[in-house]
């Protein structure tokens, strides 16, 4: 009898342990998620917090989240250096051209989210050149829309005798000499995309001359693009190239006198997201991507100065809310699907010459900056 009881107990123990192992193997997501991203903590922390709460409610998983923050070129370089053994699960933010390059090197896994989530995002936006909002091969997907443009300090402009800015040409005003802040395209993909707009709109010869004139008007080259709106908000410089979610809207919420304008043909980024090949937490990564495309996920963005990636949502909130302040800050836009988006940025051209543009910028602008300031 005793032997039988011990046998039954042993079998029960094995069954329990086996069941626990099976449950663990079938867990809907892992309990950790790590991002590599240039996107500001203002956005990232809110998105990760909302997803962790979602994971707890939906799967009863206590999720540990973290983010490795670095500018887009540095983030991209890290992923290449990891050679398929990444220290993060997801790459988020920057130009889609870099995601295409990672896919070519087999450093991205296919996103593989639900068909409904994938189909909710249009293939592209903008005319005459369409801006892709997702990779037709499935290696990256857009998460939110936002324009690249100009931030400026109204009182500093008034002191300098300069009207409020509306177009790219306004930053070449001689009265702004020494009062423009920018980040070199070698350090910032948002700067790179904006300068591609200038080069593609004006042609190489006139475009590079324009960028040289801009450099001559510049008083600082910041280490990161997110530092540009900070120095403008403090009144240290009058104007700069910036992205709303990369500190600019944060400065507005903090009470600084700062405004944003997206000039004609300003690049609109889909804030791409891709899952790294060899990621340690691929299930959590896919679940995070899909969560961001839900209404709950899109609301996180819309309350922080970004716009929905799908036509079915619009930025809306009660009077005085951060969502309504974001609409005011970005010129009254509630959705980039409400009206045609003018775009001349050609993603194929940008992708093919990404490195070459950066090298020419180093040679023709950064290396001869003092001479340019004397010339112009």
HELIX and SHEET records of a PDB file:
HELIX    1   1 UNK A    2  UNK A   25  1                                  24    
HELIX    2   2 UNK A   41  UNK A   59  1                                  19    
HELIX    3   3 UNK A   72  UNK A   82  1                                  11    
HELIX    4   4 UNK A   96  UNK A  104  1                                   9    
HELIX    5   5 UNK A  115  UNK A  119  1                                   5    
HELIX    6   6 UNK A  154  UNK A  160  1                                   7    
HELIX    7   7 UNK A  168  UNK A  172  5                                   5    
HELIX    8   8 UNK A  174  UNK A  176  5                                   3    
HELIX    9   9 UNK A  189  UNK A  202  1                                  14    
HELIX   10  10 UNK A  204  UNK A  217  1                                  14    
HELIX   11  11 UNK A  226  UNK A  233  1                                   8    
HELIX   12  12 UNK A  244  UNK A  248  3                                   5    
HELIX   13  13 UNK A  249  UNK A  253  1                                   5    
HELIX   14  14 UNK A  282  UNK A  292  1                                  11    
HELIX   15  15 UNK A  295  UNK A  302  1                                   8    
HELIX   16  16 UNK A  322  UNK A  329  1                                   8    
HELIX   17  17 UNK A  347  UNK A  352  1                                   6    
HELIX   18  18 UNK A  354  UNK A  364  1                                  11    
HELIX   19  19 UNK A  366  UNK A  368  5                                   3    
HELIX   20  20 UNK A  369  UNK A  375  1                                   7    
SHEET    1   A 5 UNK A  64  UNK A  69  0                                        
SHEET    2   A 5 UNK A  32  UNK A  37  1                                        
SHEET    3   A 5 UNK A  90  UNK A  92  1                                        
SHEET    4   A 5 UNK A 272  UNK A 276 -1                                        
SHEET    5   A 5 UNK A 108  UNK A 109 -1                                        
SHEET    1   B 5 UNK A  64  UNK A  69  0                                        
SHEET    2   B 5 UNK A  32  UNK A  37  1                                        
SHEET    3   B 5 UNK A  90  UNK A  92  1                                        
SHEET    4   B 5 UNK A 272  UNK A 276 -1                                        
SHEET    5   B 5 UNK A 141  UNK A 142 -1                                        
SHEET    1   C 2 UNK A 124  UNK A 125  0                                        
SHEET    2   C 2 UNK A 131  UNK A 132 -1                                        
SHEET    1   D 2 UNK A 127  UNK A 128  0                                        
SHEET    2   D 2 UNK A 342  UNK A 343  1                                        
SHEET    1   E 5 UNK A 218  UNK A 221  0                                        
SHEET    2   E 5 UNK A 180  UNK A 182  1                                        
SHEET    3   E 5 UNK A 239  UNK A 243  1                                        
SHEET    4   E 5 UNK A 146  UNK A 152 -1                                        
SHEET    5   E 5 UNK A 259  UNK A 261 -1                                        
SHEET    1   F 5 UNK A 218  UNK A 221  0                                        
SHEET    2   F 5 UNK A 180  UNK A 182  1                                        
SHEET    3   F 5 UNK A 239  UNK A 243  1                                        
SHEET    4   F 5 UNK A 146  UNK A 152 -1                                        
SHEET    5   F 5 UNK A 268  UNK A 269 -1                                        
END                                                                             
